Amino acid sequence: MESIRDILQRITQKTPEQREKSALLVCEETLPKCLKCKDVGFLERRDLLPGDEGFGDVFPCECRRTQEYLAQKHRAFTKLPNQSAPKTFANFKINEDVGKLMLESYKAAKEFAAGSQGNPILVFQGSHGTGKSHLLEAIGRDMLDQNYTALYAFVPDWLQSLKDTFDHRGEESYQEVWQMYASVPVLLLDDLGAEKVTDWTRGELSRLFDHRHRNDMLTVVTTNDDEGATISKQGDRLADRLFDGGSGKVRVVFNNAPSYRTGRTWA
C-alpha cells in the first residue's frame, strides 16, 4: 500500500499541466454522460402535485430518445424484410424428418454471426423453402445487435435500384448505390439467380461479388442454383468465386431438404 509520504511526493513532482490533466481525467470518468438524467435514461415529472393524475410518472430522457432514434435508423438502413415478424435464430424451426440437413445450415449461420466461422463469405445453396432466407435474415439481425452495419439486398431489387439511376428515378446516383453495397461491412445477398439474367446483370453481380471476395468482406449469399446452373446463368467468373472451396474465403452449405411450404423436394 502506498504511504501518504509517497503519495505527496508523487503529486508534488507533477507539473501544473500534469495535475490539471489528471483532474480532468478523473472528472471525465466520474461525471455522467447525460447531466439531465445522470445516465438513468428517464426523468420524473416535476410539474404536478401529490394526488394529481400522472404524479410520479417517468418519461424517457432526451438522451434515451436520441439513442432509440439512432438504433431505429440503423435498423431501417439494413433494409431487412419482415419487420413486423422478424426472422431470427430463436424462431428458426428445424424439420425433424430432415434435421441433419437443417442443422448444418443453422450451425453455419450461428458460427458466421458469432465470427467463429473463419471464412468471410457464407453461401447457402439449396432448393426452395429450406430456410436459407430465414437464416440470412437471422444473421443480419444478430450482427445488428452486435453493432455491425449490415445491408440486405433481394438481388432482383438491388439490380433494379441500379437501373433506376439511369433515368434518375432514384434519389442516388449509380455510383452511390453500387458503392453502398460494395463497402458495407456485412452484405446479405438474398436469392441470387432469381433475377432476369442479361449480360448487364452478369457484369454487375460479378463485379460486386469479386470486390467483396477479393477484399475478404463479410458476405452472406442464398441461391437455389448449384454450381452448374450458376455457370450457365452467371458465367465462370462468378461461379468460381461463389463456390470457391480452395482459398479458405468461402464456406458453402448445401441444403436439399424438402420445402417447409410444400414438403416437396426439388430436383
Buried (B, 14 or more C-beta within 10 A) or exposed (E): EEEEEEEEEEEEEEEEEEEEEEEEEEEEEEEEEBEEBEEBBEBEEEEEEEEEEEEEEEEBBEBBEEBEEEEEEBBEBBBBBEEEEBBBBEEBEBBEEBEEBBEBBBEBBBBBBEEEBEBBBBBBBBBBBBBBBBBBBBBBBBBBEEEBEBBBBBBBBBBBBBBBBEEEEBEBEBEEBBEBBBBBEBBBBBBBBBBEBEEEBBBBBBEBBBBBBEEEBBBBBBBBBBBEBBBEBBBEBBBBBBBBEEEEBBBBBEBBBBBBEEEEBEE
